Amino acid sequence: MMNKGMITGFALIGVMLMSIFASSAFGADIELSEDSTLEGILKRGKLRIGLEVGYMPFEMLDKRGGLRQRTVRHGGVRRGGQQLNIIGFDIDMGREMAKELGVQFVPVDTVWPSIIPALNVGRFDIIMGGMSVTEVRKLKVDFADPFMTIGQTVLLNKKHRGKVTSYKDLNAPEFIVTSKPGTTGEEAVMKFIPECTYKPFGTETAGADEVLNGNADAFVYDLPFNAVFTAMHGTGKLVFLDKPFTTEPIAWAIRKDDPDFLNWLNKFLKEIKADGRFEKLYDKWFRNTDWFRHVR
């Protein structure tokens, strides 16, 4: 049963609707250069997606597999070599992409700060980890057309209710602010509240938990994650400043100078937005809350 509207923060996400692209010819009807990533995917029979498990609702560990996020050592497998059972928006989107190409879908769990270098050395074919488009990143990778626009928001410990009303109020040494290294959340902390006491954490959940448990004052991170985290733990336990103070397009990243793959991705995105598949996945992961019980 769909529980729409439960996560108020998602109403602020501007999903960029795109026009219908006339052609639906993918893969086999495209002449590909020998060094195209797309050519390699078709020959290999696998589409390898780079991501980091834990970014709700894009890619999350399904606890029905017997493991919780805190016990994951990023790298794609757990102790004993068993593959992680991952769910989320990017996972379903990756499967749609692989289905269109007629190949196997392979998610590759990767530590976020090293995800661009891992892409560029060929560990996987594309980054689908909810990556924000920035000028610095555009020097290292090429981005497909954005599929969503988000921004940075703030989770506060409940003791600050009514006292801290904006990210600007946190710009003082007495406030301990958390985020995750290598993300636009960390960049926002450094740029907009540089006087705070910054405390980085390796995962989104760890940084947000620090605020929930009263060991930090605020967590700065993307709107989707913060909205989900608040809804899962109850609005009475946290204060969610849900108005984004940055604007960040989200897009898939690939290795530079690969026009064949870039063109295919843009055509694919227009096609799934035109035929309703994108909206269906968006409803499932951003408007529905049924999946909450399967994570963490």
N, C-alpha and C positions, 0 to 999 in steps of 0.2 A: 504494500500500500504506500502510495506516495505521500510524504509529509512535507509539502511545499511551504516555503515561507518561514520555516523554523529557524533558519540561520539568517538573521537580519543583515549581517555583514555582507552576504553574497549579493544583496540587492545593489551594492555599490560597484560590483564588477561589471565593467563595460565590455561585453563580448562583441567583437568586431564582426559584423555581418558582411559577407562578401557576395558579389554578383555571380550568377551562374556562368560557368565556363562551358563553351559549346561542345568541346570534345571530351569524350570519356575514354579515350584510348590511352591505356597505361602500359608501360613496360615493353611488351613485345613489338608494338608498332612504332617505337621510338628508335631512331638510329643513335647508337651510343658510341662514344669514344672509348678506346681501350683502357684508359686510365680513369674512367668514370666509376664512382662508387656504386652507382646503380648497376653497371655491368658486372661488377664484382659480386653484388648481392644476388643477382640472377644466376650467375655461374655457381656460386657457393650454395644457393638454395636456402640461405638464412639472412634475415634482417636483424642485426644486432643493435639493440637500443641501450644507450648509456644513460644511467640515472643513479640517484642515491635514495635508497629505501628510507622512508620516514617523513616525507614531505606530504602531509595531508592536504587535499584528497587526491593528489597526483599519483603517488606510489607509496604503498603502505604494506607492512607485513600482516598477513592474514593469520591471526592467532589460532585458527582452526588447524594449522599445521603443527601446533604444539610448541611454538616459540613466540616470545614477545620481543618487541623492538629493542628493549634495553640489552638483550643478550646477543644482538647481532654484531658480528665483526664484519664490517663492510668489505666486499670483495666477491659477493655473489653466492657463496656457499657457507653453510654452518659447520660446526664440528661433525666429523664423520662423512663430510662430502655431500650431504643431502642438499639439493637445491632449495632456495627459499621460495615460499608460496607468497607471491606478491599480487596485490589487487590495487585498483585505482584508475583514475581518468587516463593517465598516460599508458597504463597497461592495456586497457581496452582500445585506446587509440592506436597503439603499436600493433595490436592484433588485426585491427581493420586495415592498417597499412600493409602488413605482411600478407593478408588475405588478398588484397588488391594486386600484389605482386606475384602471388602464387608461391610464396616461400614460407619457411618456418620463422616464427617470432621468437627471438632470444633476448630477454632482458639481461643487462650486465650491470650489477650493483657496483658502484664506484664511489670512493670518497670524494666529496664535492670539490674541495680545493684543487684536486688533480684531475678533474673530469675533462677539461679542455686539452691538457697534454695527452691524456689517454686517448681522446678522440684523434688527435693529430698523429699519433704513432700507430693508429689503426686497430686499437683494441675493440672498437665498435664503429658503427657506420653513422650514427646520428645521436645527438643529445636530445632527450625528451623529458628532462627533469624539471620542467617549469622554469626554464631559464629566461631571465629578463634580458632584453636587448640593451646593451650599453656600448658607448663609444670605445671603451677599452677592449671589450670582448670582440667587437667588430674588427679589431686589428688582428685577431687570432683566428676567427672563424667567420663563416658566412651564415646569415640567418635567412630562413624562409619568411614568408609573409606572417606577421603576427596573427595569432588566433584568439588572443585575449589581452585585456589591459587590466593590470592590478596596481597596487601601491603599498607602501609601508604603513603599518598601523602599530598601536601600542597596547600591550596587555599590562595592567597594573595590579599589584597586590591590593587586596580589598581595603587595607588600612589607609590607602590614599584616595578613597572615594570622596568626591567633593572637594578635595584639596589640589589634586593634579588634574587639570582639565585639558592639557595640550602637551605634546612632545616638548615644547619649548620650556615648560616648567621643570623638566628633568635636567636642564643644562647647568648642573652644579655638582661638585664633588661628593656631596652627601648622598646622592642617588646612585645606587648600583644598578646598571643597565646591562642586560644580556642580549646576545644575538649569536649568530653562527658565522665562523670565519669563511671568507671567500664569497660572501653573499651581498646582495644589495641592502640587506638589513644592516649588516656591519658597516657598509659604506654610508648609510643614512645616519647611523650613530656618530661616526667620525665627522661627518659633514655638518649635521644639524644640531647635535648636542655634544660637542667635543669636550666640554668641561665635566661631563659626568664621569663616574668611575666605571669603566667598561670591563665586562667580564665575559669573554667568549666561551661558547660551549660547542662541542663537536657535532651535536645533533639539535634539531629544532625542539624536540620534545624535552631534552635535558635543560635547555635554556628556559623554556616556558615553565617546566616543573620547578625550577629554582624560584621563580616568582610565585607560583602557586603555593609552595611550601614556606614562603616568607623569608627566604635567604637572599632575595634580590628584590628591587623595587619595581622594575619594569623590563619587559621583553619587547624588542622591536623586530617585527618581521612582516612577511607578506600577509595581506588581507585574508586570502583563503585559509591558510593554516591557522591564523589567530581566531578566525570566526569558528572554525571547526573545534579547536581546542577549547574555546569558551563554551560552546554548546555541549561538548562532551562532559565537561566538569561542572557545569552549572554557572549561571551568571552571578549567583550570589557569592561565589568564591573568588571571582576576579572582576576587575573593571576593564571593559573593552572600549578603548577609544577607537571607534571603528571608521572614522573619517580618514582616508589615506592622505598622507602629507607628501607623497611622491606619486608620480605617474609613470608606470613601467609597462611597456608592451612585452608580451611573452611570445616566444617563437622557438621553433626547432633549429638547432645549430648543426652545421656540417663543416667538413674541411673546406678550406678556401679554394677558389678557382675550379669549381665543379658545376658548370652550368646545367649539365644533363640532370643531375640529381636535384638541383635547386628548382629547375623548371617542373620536374615531375612532382615534387612536394607541393609547390604552389597550385598545380592543377588538381592534385589530390585534395588539398584543403578546400578549394572552391567546390569541388564535386560533393564532398561530404556535408558541406554547409548547404548546398543546394538541395540535396536529396533527404535531408533531415537526420542523417546519422550523427552529426555533430551535436545537434540540439538534444537528441536522445541521450547521448553520453553526458552532456552537460547537466541535464535533469537528474540523471542517475547519481552523479557524484557531487554536484554543487547545490541542488535543491532538495534532494532526498536525504533522509538520515538513517535509512534502514541498515546501511553498512557499518554504522558506528559500533554495533555489537561484535563485529568481526575483527576489529583492530585493537592495538595496545594490549 
